[in-house]
Amino acid sequence: MTERAVADAAFFAQHARFPGLEDPGPDRGAHAMDHLRRVVPRGGGGGPFAAIPRKLHPDAFWGAISSLGVTRAVYDYWEYNEAARLFARGDCGPAMANITYVVDTALF
């Protein structure tokens, strides 16, 4: 995620106009869109992209929701790829085990 992406999301949230929402109504002021509560939704690994714009641009975003965000980081979860390692076709399983060993050795 880049600062530019976060700034673009905030700019869009604050400046987007949609047909049919131009009429502010009697109690809303200048524009109906100005009074919407905007929430940043993201799924999968997009939790940080939901949280960061909310933190950096609270004037643009009322809330942030990550539908499938990580709730707890687990760094030694070796079982994650075990089914793929055991049941992959051909040399894929041993190759994956070798790559995992090389990366783990370099990192830990």
N, C-alpha and C positions, 0 to 999 in steps of 0.2 A: 504494500500500500504506500502511496506517495502522498506528500503534502498537497500536491496538485489535485489528486483525486478527492481528498477530503474537502479542499477549498471549492472544487467544482460541485460537489454534492451540496454544500452549504449555499453556494450561489444559486443553484437550480432551485433548492427548497425556498429560497427567499424571493426569487424573481419569476418563477414559472407562472404562467397564466393559462387557464383552460377555458374553452368556450362554455358558456352557461353559468360560469361562476363569477362573471364580471359585476353583477348587481350586488352591492354590499348589503342591501336590506336596510330597514329603518334604524337598527341599533348597532350597526357594525362599523361604520366609518368609511374609509376610503375604498376598500376593496375586500370582497368576501374572502379571498385567498389569504389576506393578511391575518386573519383570525383563526386559521386552521391550526390544530396541534399536529405537528409533523413528527412521525416516529420513524427511525431508521431501522428497517427490517433486513436481516440477513440470515441465510441458512448455512449449514455446513461449517466450514472453517472461517466464515465471515464475521464471527463474533467481534474480533477487534475492529473490523471496519464499521460495525454498528456502534461500538462504544466510543471510539476515538472522535468521530464527528460530533457526537453528543457532548463529549467533554470539551472539545475545542471551540464548538459553536453552539453554546446553550441558547443563544438568541434565535437560532435557526431550527433547532430540534428539541422537541419537548421530551422525547424518550428514545430508547434504543432497545431492540429485541433481537436476540440471536436464537433462532428456533432450534438449531442443532449445535450450539457452541460448546466448547470444551468446558466442563465444570471442574475438572481436576486433571492436571498434567501427570501422566505416568511415564517415566523415562525408561523403566526396565521391564516393559510389558512384552517379553519375548514371544508370548503366545499369539500376538496379533497376526503374524504372518505364518503361523505354524500349519494351518490347513493348506495354504497355498504351497508351502514348502513340501508337504507330504504328498499332495495329490496333483501337483502341476504335471503337465506332460513333458516328456523328454528330459532334457538337462536343465530345465528351468529351476526346479527345486534346489539341486546342488549349486547352481550358479547363484541363486538368491542367498543361500546360506553362506557362500564364499564372500559375496559382496557385503553382507551384513557383518561377517567376521572382520573384514578389512576396515570397514567404517568404524565398528566398535573398537577395534584395536587402535585406530588413529585418535578417536575421541576420548576413550577411557583408558 
